[in-house]
Amino acid sequence: MSPPPPLRALLDHWRQLGPDERAVLAEVARRLVAGQRLYGQLDLARDRRDWTAEAGEELADAAVYLAIRALQRRRGAR
């Protein structure tokens, strides 16, 4: 029995990746599992979130975190 098409595609890509690229992909999978624990399994057909707005909010948060870190470094914090 062969794997379903999404798994087969993932495995095909996986084989072409180097160790660091595989680590990045594993981190993405870890984040998806964490999101699943909080919000339930992703169902694109029923999920009505505005993904562009969600991404914008996350990027705004990242900008705040990076600005805070820059200030900490400037002030000598590690």
C-alpha positions as CSV (number, residue, x, y, z in Angstrom):
1,M,0.0,0.0,0.0
2,S,1.5,3.3,-1.1
3,P,1.3,6.5,1.1
4,P,-1.4,9.1,0.3
5,P,-0.4,11.8,-2.2
6,P,0.4,14.5,0.4
7,L,2.6,12.2,2.4
8,R,4.3,10.9,-0.8
9,A,5.0,14.6,-1.9
10,L,6.4,15.4,1.6
11,L,8.7,12.4,1.5
12,D,9.9,13.3,-2.0
13,H,10.8,16.8,-0.8
14,W,12.3,15.5,2.4
15,R,14.8,13.4,0.5
16,Q,16.1,16.4,-1.3
17,L,16.6,18.5,1.8
18,G,19.8,18.9,3.9
19,P,19.9,18.5,7.6
20,D,19.2,22.2,8.5
21,E,16.4,22.4,6.0
22,R,14.9,19.2,7.5
23,A,15.2,20.9,11.0
24,V,13.2,23.9,9.7
25,L,10.5,21.6,8.3
26,A,10.4,19.8,11.6
27,E,10.0,23.1,13.4
28,V,7.0,24.0,11.1
29,A,5.5,20.6,11.9
30,R,6.0,21.2,15.7
31,R,4.2,24.6,15.3
32,L,1.3,23.0,13.5
33,V,0.9,20.4,16.2
34,A,1.0,23.1,18.9
35,G,-1.7,25.0,17.0
36,Q,-3.8,21.8,16.7
37,R,-3.7,21.4,20.5
38,L,-5.0,25.0,20.9
39,Y,-7.5,25.3,18.1
40,G,-8.2,21.7,16.9
41,Q,-7.3,20.1,13.6
42,L,-7.0,22.5,10.7
43,D,-10.0,22.3,8.3
44,L,-9.4,24.7,5.5
45,A,-12.9,24.1,4.1
46,R,-14.5,25.3,7.3
47,D,-12.0,27.7,8.8
48,R,-13.1,31.3,8.1
49,R,-10.2,33.1,9.7
50,D,-8.7,35.9,7.6
51,W,-5.2,34.5,7.1
52,T,-3.9,37.7,5.7
53,A,-5.0,39.6,8.8
54,E,-3.6,36.8,11.0
55,A,-0.2,37.0,9.3
56,G,-0.2,40.8,9.6
57,E,-0.9,40.6,13.4
58,E,1.9,38.0,13.8
59,L,4.3,40.2,11.8
60,A,3.4,43.2,13.9
61,D,4.1,41.1,17.1
62,A,7.4,40.0,15.6
63,A,8.4,43.7,14.9
64,V,7.6,44.5,18.6
65,Y,9.7,41.6,19.9
66,L,12.6,42.5,17.6
67,A,12.5,46.1,18.7
68,I,12.5,45.1,22.3
69,R,15.5,42.8,21.7
70,A,17.4,45.5,19.9
71,L,16.8,47.9,22.9
72,Q,18.0,45.2,25.3
73,R,21.2,44.6,23.3
74,R,21.8,48.4,23.1
75,R,21.5,48.6,26.8
76,G,23.9,45.7,27.3
77,A,21.4,42.9,28.1
78,R,22.0,39.5,26.7
